[in-house]
Amino acid sequence: MRNDGKFVGCTARSLPVMLALLFTAGNVVAQECKNRGELDAMYCDDNKDMVADTPKDAKKLKNPSTIVFTYTPVEDPAVYEKVFAPFTEYLGKCLTKKVVFYQVQSNAAEIEAMRSGRLHVGGFSTGPTAFAVNLAGAIPFAVKGDAKEFQGYNLIVVVKKSSPFMKLSDLKGKKVAHTAPSSNSGHMAPMSLFPAEGLAPEKDYKILFSGKHDQSVMGVNSGDYDAAAVASDVYHRMASRGQIKEDDFRIIYTSQKFPTSSFAYAHDLEPELARKLVKCFYDYRYTPEMQKAFDGADRFFPVTFQKEWEVVRKVAEGSGEAFNRANYDKQSAKESDAAKKKAEDAAKGKK
C-alpha cells in the first residue's frame, strides 16, 4: 500500500498471498503472554477482555501526525467517504491532527491495513470485526446508535415479489447469493441458522458470492440470483436512496438482532491518543445527512467486543467457523476466487 492508502500491484488473487506473508512475519515477533485467547501470536490479552493489550514496550506505541480512517466496504466506498466528510473534518479538529479517509474495496484489505499499521481507526462489518480483533489488534469501542441503544440489524433473505418463493425451504436447488465468506449476515449466520429452517447451504444450494450486500440485492433485482442473504440495514438504506423499490421484493426470512458495524482503533495507539480519539467519537452528534444515511442513528454508542459481539461469536461457532488465521486465509481465498470469477463473467458479458 502507498502512503495515500492505495494498494499497488495488489489484485484480488494476490491479496491472500500478501496477507499470508504478513501473518508469517508477524509470528516471528510473537509476544510472551500469560493469556492470548483467540488472538494472533502478535498480540496478548493478559487482562482477558478478548482484545489485544496495549504494547508494554513504549517504542511500539504510535502517535501519528495523520490519522487514517475508513468505513466498511459493505456498499460503494465513495458514498461513505462523502457521508463521513463532516465527521472526519470534526475529528481532525478534535484531535488537532490531519485525518484522511481512504476507500477500501474488501474486508480483507481493511483488516490487512490495520494489521500492517496503515489504518488507525475504522468501521468494520459485524463478522469482519471479530477477524480484525483477532488478527489485526483492533479494539472495538462503538456502534452507530442513539441515546438509548446501539443500532442493530437482522439477517434477511430477499426474493423478487413476483417469484414463487415464500419460505427458505423453497430455495432448494436455486441461485442463492451470499456476500463474502467473512460476513456475518452475508454468510456465517446463514450457515448457522438456515439448516433449522429446512435449507442447508452448500447441500441444498450452491453458494454464490456476490462480494457485497448491495450487489446481492441488485443481483436479485436483475434476476442473476433467486434470493440473497443480506443485512437489513443495507437493504433499507438502498431503498431510502432510491436504488431499489421495496415493493419489488419480498422478505421471506428475518433473524434475531445483531450489532451493526463496529468502530475500532488500532491497539498500539498511544493510550492518551486512544482515549482522546474515543472521547471525540462519543461526543460527536451526526449531521442530518448522516442520520438519514444511517437509519436515524445520531451518535457513536459505546460497546465492547466481549459483550456485544457474543452473539456473533456464537453464530460463528454454530456454523462451524472460527475467527482465526487459518479460517481467515481460507475465507480470503474464497473471496478472491469469487471476485475473480465475477470479473471474468463481467468481461465475457462485455464481449
N, C-alpha and C positions, 0 to 999 in steps of 0.2 A: 504494500500500500504506500502511496505517496504521502507527503506531509499534508496534502489537502484532503486526505481521506479516500482518495480514489485508488482502486486496485490496478496495478499494472501487470499485464500479461497473465491475468487470472481468469481462466474460463471455468464454467460450471464443473467440468470434469476434473480440472486441476485443483479445485478448492479442497476436496477431501485429502488429496496428497499433501497439500500445503499444511492443512491442519494436522495431519499425522506427524509431519516433520516438527511442527511447533510443539505438539504434545510430547514427542520423544525428547526433544531438547529440554522441555520443562521438567521431565522426570529426573534429569541429571542433577538438577539443583533442588531435589526434594528436601523439604524441611523435616527436621526431627520434631515429632509431635507426641503428646500424650494421647491425643484423640484426633482422628481425621474424619470419621464417619464415611459419608459418601463422596467427600471432596477428593479432587485430584491430588496427586502427590506434591504439587507445588504449594498446597495450602494446608493450614492447620485449623482445628476447631477445638481448642483446649477448653473453651467455656461452654461447649456443647449446645450452641444456639443454631446449629446446622448451616452456618455461613462461615466464610473464611475470616480468620482473625486478622487484625491489623499487624503487619510485619513488626517484629521486635527490633530488627535492625533499622536504625534511623536512616541509613543510606538507601534503603529500599523504598522509602516513602516519597511520594510525588506531590509537588505543588506547582503544577504547570501554569505558565502565563496565559495560555489559551486553553479553554475548556471545550472539549469536543462532545457534542450532544447529538443523539439521533432518536428516531422513533421506529418501532417495529414495522417491518415491511409487509403488514397484512394486506395493504392496498397500495395504491400508487404513492411512492415516497415523495414525489414532487408536491402532491396535495398537502401532505403533512408538514413539509418544510414551510409552506405558506401559512398553514393553520397555527404553527408554533412560533411564527415570527415575532409576535408581540411578547411572548414568554421569553424567548432567547434574548431579546433586547433587554427585558427586565432583569433576567438572570445575570447578564453581563454587568449591569449597573449594581446589582445586589452584591455580587462577588468582587466588584472592581477589577474584572478580568475580561478579556475578549472571549466571547462564546460563539462557536461556529456550529452550524447544523450541516451534517453531511448525510447523503442518502445511501442507504444500504438496500441491496436487492434481494437478500435472502437472510434467513435466520442464522445460517452458518457464518455468513460474512459478518453479521453483527456480533456474534459470540466470539469469533476469532479476533475481531477488532478490540474487544475489551481484554481478552486474554493477552494479546500482544502489546497492550499498553497504549493503543491508538485511540481508544474510546474511554472517556472518563465517566459519563453518565448517559443513560439511555432508557427508552421504553422497550421492554421485551414482552413478546406474546406470552400467553399463560404457560404453555408447555415449555417453550424455549427458556423461560425464566429459570426453571429447575436445572437445565443444562448450563445456563450462564452461571448459576450459583456454583455448581459442582466443578465445572471445567474452566471457568473464566474468573472466578473470585468475585462475582457480582454480589452486591448487598442490596436486596430489595427493601425499599422503605416507604413506598407509596403506591396507591392505585387511584385512578380518577374516581371522584365521588362528590358528595355534598356534605352538609353539616351533620347528617345523621349516620351515614353509612358509605362504605365503598361501593363502587359500581361493579356489577357483575353481568354475566351473560349466560345464555344457555346454548348447548349444542342443539341445533335444529336440523332437520332434514327437509329440504325443499324440493318440490317437483312442480312441473307445469300444471296449472289448474285444469287444463284440457286433457291431462293424462288420466289413465285409469287407476293409478296407484293411490291407495288410501291408507296403507299401513306398511311398516318396514318389511314384513314378510312378502309383500307383493313385489319386492325388488330383486328377488332371486333370479340370477341369470341376466340382470340388467346392467346398464352402464352407470356405475355409481362413482362419483368423484370424491376423493379425499383431497386435502390441500397439500400438506407436506408431512413427512414422517415424524418430525419433531413437534408438530402442532397438537395441542390438547384436544380442542373441539374438532379439528380437521382430520385427526387420525387416531390418537391414543384413546380418547373417550369412545369413539365408535367401536374400536377393537374390544374395549372392555364392556360396553353397555349393550351393543346390538344383539349379541347372541341370546340374551334373555328375552329379546323381543322377536325371536324367530328368524334372525338374519345373521349369519356368521360371515364376516368379511374374509376374503381370500378363499373361503369354501363355497359360499353361496353366490359370490360375485368376484370378479377380478377387480382389484383396487386400481383406480386410475388417478394419478396425482396431477392436480391442476397447477400447483405452485403457490396459489394464493386464494383466499376466501372469495374475493370479488371475481376472480377468474372462474371459480367453481360455479358461482351463481350465474354469471354470464354464459357459461357453458350449458347450463340447464336451459337458459332462455333461448339459446341458439339451437338447441337440440343435440349438442355434442354429448351431453350426459342426460340420463333419465332422471337422476337425482343427485343431490350433493349434500354432504355433511359440512355445515358451516357454523360460524359463531353468529348468534342472533344480533349482536350489536352491529357487526359489519353489514349484515343483511339489511337492517333497518336504516343504517346510515346511507346505504346505496339508494334506498327508496326515497329518503328525505332529500338527497341531492338530485333526484330525477334520473338516476342511471337505470333504474328499473321501476316497474309498476307492481306493487304488491298484489294487486288484483289479478296479475298474470300467473301467480304462483299459489301453491297450497303447501302448508307446513304439515307434515304427517308424523312428526316426532319432535318432542321437546324434552330435554333432560333437566336435571336439577341445576341450580345456580353455581357458576364458577366465578372466581375473581377474574376481572379483565386484566389487560396488560399491566405489568408492574413497571415502576421506575426504580432503577438500581444504579448505584455508583460503584466504582472500582474499589476493591478492598484496600489498595495500597495508597490511597489518597492520604495526605497528612490529616490526622484526626481533627484538627481545628478547621481545616478546609472542608472536610466531610460534614462536620457539624453545621458550619455556616451554609453549605450547599443545601442540606436537608431543611434547615430553617427557611431558606429562601423559597424552596418549593412549597412548604407548608403555609407560608404567609401569602402566597400568590392567589389571586382570585381570577378566574378565567374571564376573558372578554366575551361579549355576546356571541361573537363568531365562533369562539372555541366551545362555548356552551352548546351552540347549535350543532357543531361538528361532533361533539361527544355526548349526545343524547341527554343534555341537560345537566351534566356534571359541571360543577363550578369551582372545584379545588382538587388538590392532591391530598388524598385521605391516608393517614398513617396505617401501615400494615407491617407484618413481619413474615418472613418466609416460613418460619417454624409453625406459626398458627394458621394464617390464611391460605397457605399452599398445601395444607394437609390433605384436603380433598383431591387435589391434583396428584399428589404422590400416591394416594390410594387408587385412583383411576389407573395410573401407570402400573401399579402392582397387579391390578385386576386384568390388565391387558397383557401381562407377561413382559412388560418393558421395564427398563431401569434407566435412570438418568446418569449413566456412567459413560466413560470414554468409549468403551467397546461398542455400546449400543449407539452412541452418537456417531462414531465412524460409519457404522452400518447404515444408519438413517441418512447421513450426509451423502453416502454413495447412492442410496436410492433416490434422494432428492436431485442429485446432479444427473443421474441417468434419466429421470423423468423430465428434467429441464432440457436435456439434450434431445430426447425424443420429441418433445413438444416443439423445439426449434426446428428439428428436421421435418416434422409434419407441416409446420408453417411454411417452410421453404418449398416443400413439394406443392403446397396449395397455391403458391405464387406462380409456379411454372405453367 
